[in-house]
Amino acid sequence: MMKFLNNSNSSTPRRGNIVEVRPFHEIEQTLDENGQLDRMPFMPEMVQYCGQRFRVTRRVHYVCVDGNGMRGMNDTVTLENNYCDGSVHDGCQKACTLFWKTAWLKYPSGDETDATQQDKLSTTDVLKTRDEVTNKYICQSTCLASATCLLTRRLKPVFLAKELFSGNQRFDKFLTNFGHYLRYKLANGSTNSVCHMLKGKSDQAPRESLKLKAGDWVEVKTPDEIAGTLDTTGKNHGLVFTSEMHHFCGKRYQVRQRLDKMVSETSGQMVKLRDTVLLENVTCFGICKFGCSRQLFHYWREIWLKKIDSV
């Protein structure tokens, strides 16, 4: 299997580099019988990007995995404005950032090429979306735990060094984020921390439906208003208001899409949600997890928002 980009410098591309997604017939040669490379699936939703060029947003060294904490990853990057549309996973609306193994990419030479119709048709039997035994969904999210490694005490410094020298962050920014991370770990819930959890005082959180749709404009409520919608664990009907979301309070954003259903990362089953949306360009900073590369969209209960006419 190809491990590196075809280039005189075969290292993983750095933030800002332009790369081209290989034609699917080339990518297929890197995949095992499950349509995976190093246990990372190449999903049917990714075929549409074959032959196209993108800017690298970052090298991926470690990511948060639901139920498994922070885990390490090699030979992987994320690309600019590259999200899963869920179209082949029964309309999952989570819009996860796509992971690209470096073997699936190359440095551009000549004109862009479109994926051929033959490429698109050949994916049917190769790329699997359901486990034939359990009927659970197969996607990059549900396979993330197996496609990553446990960050032991010995490995953590190694992966931190990779992040430091990867070009993902300036050195001063790296040190600043490391300071934020330590403060978050030691702050024990202090609201003076860059990352802190909002928690309510009630055992039962209220609901509210604004019937928002893509394109609507909203303003995020104040921390005090949002705290009044949370239970004592910092959740609204099971959905946590995360330790970074308070940074968006008081600001205005456009609704990207509704989040009515999504594939659960832990169970592999489709779950339904109520009164929840994604906001345009509002993704996780990764500060509280010290540089997690997933850049997932935050999930917003409508009760945390106010609908406005425009900006």
VENPE-V768100 format. One record per helix or strand of 3 or more residues. SS is the DSSP state (H for helix, E for strand). FROM is the first residue (numbers start at 1). TO is the last residue. Records with the same first field share a line. If there is no record, write none. Layout:
SS->FROM-TO, FROM-TO
//
This chain:
E->18-21, 53-59, 62-65, 69-72, 76-79, 217-220, 252-258, 261-263, 270-272, 276-279, 305-308
H->24-30, 44-49, 102-104, 117-121, 153-165, 171-187, 223-227, 245-248, 302-304
//
